[in-house]
Amino acid sequence: DAICASSACVEGACAEAKRSIGESCTFDNSCSTNKCGYNSYSTDASAVCCERDYYSMFTFSTDGWPTTDIRKFCQDRPIGTLCGVTDAICASSLCVEGACAESKQSIGESCILDNDCSNNKCGFDAFSSDASGVCCEGGYYSMFTFSTDGWPTSSFRHFCQDRPI
């Protein structure tokens, strides 16, 4: 910035002004807000000048990102914006099933993580690799499941208690 007559170094070159909110960027310094981040939690998302602030979090190459690294995501994103598993980038502070939402899921509604549910209890509705995740009415129990039994991976999983047979 100091060597530019306009005091606006944008993407490594002198410019008339810094980039505005929503315009593409690579560096924080290119933005009038000094905040450059992804506009949603998606490997296809663009980096833009954030309106207010950004949230930094690890992203992993196993999830489709080019590298495992810390990436910045604009905060205050609207309902429907992809948010991964973090509430922090949503204006509503609610990330449900991977998208910014108005409210958490109720008992019996679909879920992926405990955080998706108003009671923080997401479990499979039956002991089957074809079962769906739902917000459990009561508690849940954890059980180790094996890929050799049809589960995608061998891992601990939650199962809702008190489910009808």
Rosetta blueprint (number, residue, H / E / L):
1 D L
2 A L
3 I L
4 C L
5 A L
6 S L
7 S L
8 A L
9 C E
10 V E
11 E L
12 G L
13 A E
14 C E
15 A L
16 E L
17 A L
18 K L
19 R E
20 S L
21 I L
22 G L
23 E L
24 S E
25 C L
26 T L
27 F L
28 D H
29 N H
30 S H
31 C E
32 S L
33 T L
34 N L
35 K L
36 C E
37 G E
38 Y E
39 N L
40 S L
41 Y L
42 S L
43 T L
44 D L
45 A L
46 S L
47 A E
48 V E
49 C E
50 C L
51 E L
52 R L
53 D L
54 Y E
55 Y E
56 S E
57 M E
58 F E
59 T E
60 F L
61 S H
62 T H
63 D H
64 G L
65 W L
66 P L
67 T L
68 T L
69 D E
70 I E
71 R E
72 K E
73 F E
74 C E
75 Q L
76 D L
77 R E
78 P L
79 I L
80 G L
81 T L
82 L E
83 C L
84 G L
85 V L
86 T L
87 D H
88 A H
89 I H
90 C E
91 A L
92 S L
93 S L
94 L L
95 C E
96 V E
97 E L
98 G L
99 A E
100 C E
101 A L
102 E L
103 S L
104 K L
105 Q E
106 S L
107 I L
108 G L
109 E L
110 S E
111 C L
112 I L
113 L L
114 D H
115 N H
116 D H
117 C E
118 S L
119 N L
120 N L
121 K L
122 C E
123 G E
124 F E
125 D L
126 A L
127 F L
128 S L
129 S L
130 D L
131 A L
132 S L
133 G E
134 V E
135 C E
136 C L
137 E L
138 G L
139 G L
140 Y E
141 Y E
142 S E
143 M E
144 F E
145 T E
146 F L
147 S H
148 T H
149 D H
150 G L
151 W L
152 P L
153 T L
154 S L
155 S E
156 F E
157 R E
158 H E
159 F E
160 C E
161 Q L
162 D L
163 R L
164 P L
165 I L
